[in-house]
């Protein structure tokens, strides 16, 4: 009996492309885990008005590099824990908190002498 070579195995078990989403980090309190909120617009069944709907995804962030307010791209993956089914691909844009933290350090007010 011959076994299939690794090259043939890859051709027969081609997997579908994984889903990717872009969302905002809502919580970074857990170690290596982020809550990412993905918003979408859905038309109302009867009236057709666009309504905002959101999905909360628990995302794996191996390096703890994302923080609250960051716009991130996430990708579907195998189950990593009870809740985590997504992993961080990249940070699209840093959030406002890092920008404000940098400004506060640079423009510290100097005390004026009372007189």
N, C-alpha and C positions, 0 to 999 in steps of 0.2 A: 504494500500500500504506500502510495506516495503522498506526502504532505504538501500542501500548497506553500509556495515560497512567499516570503514577506512582501515582495513586490505585487504578487497577484492578490494577496489578502487586502492590501490597501485599495486596489481597484474595485473589488467587489463590495467592500464595506465603506463606501463613500458617505460621509456624514453631511447632513444639511448645514447650511451656514447658520451660525449662532446669532440670536437676536442681540441687537445693541440698542441702548436707550441713552438719552441725555437727561440728567436731572440735577437737582440741587441737594447738597448734603444738609440734612436736617439735624443730625445728632452725631457727635464724634466722641461720646463718653465711654464707649466700649473699646477694648483693646483689639486692634486689627479688624474691627467691624464698624461700618457706617450705615446710618439710615439715610437712604436717598429717596427723595420725593420726585416722582416723574409725573408731570401734568400733561393732560391731553384735552382736546376739545371734541365733544361728542354732540351731534345734533339731537334735539328732543324728538321723540317718536312722533308726537302729534303736531307740534307747532314748528319744529325745525330750527328753533333758536339754539345757538351753540352754547353748551354748558361746560364748565370746567370740571374735570374729573381728575383724581390723582391716585397714584399707586405708590405704596411705600415698599421699597425693596431693601432688604438687608444685604449689604455688600461687603465682600472681603477686601480689605486694604492691608496688604502684607507689611508695608513700610510705615503705616500710620501717617501718610503724607497729606491727606486731605483733611479739611477742617470745615466747620459750620459755615454755610454760605457759598462754598465753592461749587462751580458748575462742573460736573464730572460726566465722563462717558463710562458706562458700565456694560458688561457683556454677560450673557447667560452662561452658566457653567453647571457642572455636576453638583449635587447636593454636598455642601461642605459641613453643614450642621443642621439642626432642626429647622432653622429659619433662613439660613444663607443659601441662596441659589444664584447669586450674581457675584462678579468680581470687578474690581476697578481696572479700567483700561488706561485712562489718562485724565489729567485735570485740564479741562478746557479753559477755564478762567478762574483765577483766585477770587475768593469772596471779599466782601467789603470789610470784614473784621480785620484781615491782615493789613489792608491799606490804612485803616484808621489807627491801628496799633503803631504802624510806622510813623504816621503823622504826629501822634501824641509824644513820641520820644524826641522827634526833631524840633518841635516847637514848644518846648517847656517854658512856661512863663517865668521871668526873672522877678524876684521880689523887689519892691521899691521901698526905699527907706521912708519912714513916716517923719514928717517934719514940717 
